Amino acid sequence: MALKKALIMIERGSSSERVEVLFNPSEYHLESSNSYSWQTIPGLSQPIAQFVSGEATTLSMDLFFDTYEAGKDVRTHTAKITGLLDVDKDLHAPPLCKFIWGSLQFRGVAEKVSQNFTMFLDSGIPVRATLNVSFKAVQSIQDQFKQIPRQSADRTKQRTIRQGEQLWQIAAEEYEDPGLWREIARANSIGDPKRLEPGSVIKIPRLYG
């Protein structure tokens, strides 16, 4: 059974272009991460982590190209990979592409390509190269907006301060974000958020709209 070659499908509007790699990568690397902001809360020894968003997953690998036996310029093959960074005149942006190899189907854009040429003909024409390629996952705009949290306090309301309660705790309960305690302090002209009078009534302001 022949070894299945990895390929890159380049999406250009309603059409697509197929680019096969000369040699399958020996390995690939997937990296995912999250972004946080750190909120300083009066009275706490450490800041509170507030989740901001997930970062797009990155796929990176080394692709090997060798045309020595054919005696041809290896750049005829590597140019198809570096071309993924070029701005498409119809899209006004680099094209989306999909890296497919076995069960791996990674859709995104080429973010970075680094070329290393290591063998040359007597004429100086390169015939061997290794490209380090990084792809960044991309979702459609519609899919991205589906993930945006829409929760917020939908109206101004009142709340009675309980014994030992602090503004950051109220913000966490009302807005699901302790860092928004300043909005409550501002709405109630609270100068010292660490000194709350149990039994007093405060306003919980509406955040948006």
C-alpha positions in Angstrom: 0.0 0.0 0.0 1.4 3.4 -1.0 2.2 5.9 1.7 -0.5 8.5 1.8 0.9 12.0 1.0 -0.1 15.0 3.1 -1.6 17.8 1.0 -2.7 21.4 1.4 -6.1 22.5 -0.1 -6.0 26.2 -0.9 -9.5 27.8 -0.9 -10.1 30.5 -3.4 -13.7 31.5 -3.4 -15.8 28.6 -4.8 -12.7 26.9 -6.2 -9.8 25.1 -4.5 -6.2 24.3 -5.4 -4.4 21.1 -4.3 -0.8 21.1 -3.3 1.0 17.9 -2.3 4.1 17.9 -0.2 7.1 16.0 -1.6 7.8 14.2 1.7 5.5 13.8 4.7 6.6 15.6 7.9 8.3 13.4 10.5 6.2 15.2 13.2 3.9 18.1 13.7 3.1 20.3 16.7 -0.3 21.7 17.8 -0.4 24.5 20.3 -3.5 25.9 22.1 -3.7 28.5 24.8 -6.1 30.9 26.6 -5.8 34.6 27.3 -6.5 36.0 30.8 -6.6 39.4 32.4 -5.6 39.8 36.0 -7.8 41.9 38.3 -6.5 43.4 41.4 -9.1 43.3 44.2 -8.7 45.5 47.3 -8.1 43.3 50.4 -6.9 40.2 48.5 -3.3 39.1 48.5 -3.4 37.9 44.9 -5.2 39.1 41.7 -8.1 37.2 40.3 -7.9 35.7 36.9 -10.5 36.8 34.4 -10.9 34.6 31.3 -10.8 36.8 28.2 -10.8 34.4 25.2 -9.3 31.3 23.8 -6.4 31.8 21.4 -6.4 30.2 18.0 -4.7 26.8 17.8 -1.4 26.8 15.9 -0.1 23.9 13.7 3.6 23.9 12.9 5.9 21.5 11.2 9.0 21.1 9.0 8.5 20.2 5.4 11.4 18.7 3.5 11.9 19.2 -0.3 14.6 17.5 -2.5 14.9 17.8 -6.3 18.6 16.8 -6.5 18.1 13.7 -8.5 15.9 15.5 -11.0 18.4 18.4 -11.2 15.6 20.9 -10.9 15.2 24.1 -8.9 13.5 23.1 -5.6 11.9 26.6 -5.4 9.3 25.5 -7.9 7.9 23.4 -5.0 8.7 25.7 -2.1 7.1 28.7 -3.8 3.7 27.0 -3.6 4.1 27.0 0.2 5.5 30.5 0.6 2.7 31.6 -1.8 0.2 30.9 1.0 1.3 34.2 2.6 0.5 36.2 -0.5 -2.5 38.5 -0.5 -5.2 37.2 -2.9 -6.3 40.1 -5.2 -9.9 39.0 -5.1 -10.0 38.2 -1.3 -7.8 41.2 -0.3 -6.2 38.8 2.2 -4.2 35.6 2.1 -6.3 32.5 1.2 -7.7 30.0 3.7 -6.2 26.6 3.4 -6.6 23.1 4.9 -3.7 20.8 5.8 -4.8 17.2 5.4 -2.9 14.2 6.4 -4.7 11.1 7.6 -7.0 12.0 10.4 -5.6 15.5 10.7 -7.7 18.2 8.9 -6.5 21.6 10.0 -8.2 24.6 8.5 -6.7 28.1 8.8 -4.2 30.5 7.3 -0.5 30.3 6.8 1.0 32.5 9.5 4.8 32.1 9.0 7.1 30.3 6.6 10.9 30.0 7.2 13.1 28.6 4.4 16.4 26.9 4.8 18.2 25.9 1.6 20.9 23.2 2.2 22.1 21.8 -1.2 22.9 23.5 -4.5 23.9 22.5 -8.0 27.2 23.8 -9.4 25.3 26.6 -11.0 24.0 27.7 -7.5 20.5 26.6 -8.1 19.0 25.2 -4.8 17.9 21.6 -4.9 17.2 20.8 -1.2 15.3 22.8 1.4 13.5 22.6 4.7 10.6 24.9 5.4 9.3 25.5 8.9 5.6 26.3 8.4 3.0 27.6 10.9 -0.7 27.6 10.3 -3.2 29.5 12.6 -6.7 28.1 12.9 -9.4 30.4 11.6 -13.2 30.2 12.1 -15.9 31.9 10.0 -17.1 35.2 11.3 -20.5 33.6 12.0 -19.0 30.8 14.1 -16.9 33.3 16.1 -19.9 35.5 17.0 -21.8 32.4 18.2 -19.1 32.0 20.9 -19.3 35.6 22.3 -20.9 35.5 25.7 -24.0 37.6 25.8 -24.7 37.5 29.6 -24.9 40.8 31.5 -27.1 42.4 34.1 -30.1 43.3 31.9 -31.6 46.0 34.2 -30.7 48.1 37.2 -31.7 46.5 40.5 -31.1 46.8 44.2 -29.4 44.5 46.6 -28.9 44.4 50.3 -25.3 44.0 51.6 -24.8 40.9 53.7 -22.4 40.5 56.6 -18.8 40.1 55.4 -19.7 40.6 51.7 -17.4 42.5 49.4 -18.0 44.3 46.1 -15.9 41.8 44.1 -18.0 39.0 45.3 -21.2 40.8 44.3 -19.8 41.5 40.9 -18.9 37.9 40.5 -22.4 36.8 41.4 -24.3 39.5 39.4 -22.0 39.8 36.3 -20.0 36.6 36.4 -16.9 38.9 36.5 -15.4 40.0 39.9 -13.3 42.7 38.1 -16.5 44.7 37.5 -16.8 45.7 41.1 -15.7 49.2 40.1 -19.0 49.6 38.1 -21.0 48.9 41.3 -18.7 51.2 43.4 -19.1 54.0 40.8 -22.9 53.7 40.6 -23.2 53.9 44.4 -20.4 56.5 45.0 -18.6 54.1 47.3 -15.2 55.5 48.1 -13.8 52.6 50.1 -14.9 49.2 48.8 -13.5 47.4 51.8 -15.9 49.2 54.2 -19.5 48.1 53.3 -22.3 48.5 55.8 -24.3 45.3 56.3 -27.9 45.8 55.7 -27.4 48.8 53.4 -29.0 48.8 50.0 -27.0 49.4 46.9 -27.8 49.6 43.2 -26.6 46.9 40.7 -26.3 48.9 37.5 -27.1 47.6 34.0 -23.9 47.2 32.1 -24.9 47.5 28.5 -27.5 49.3 26.5 
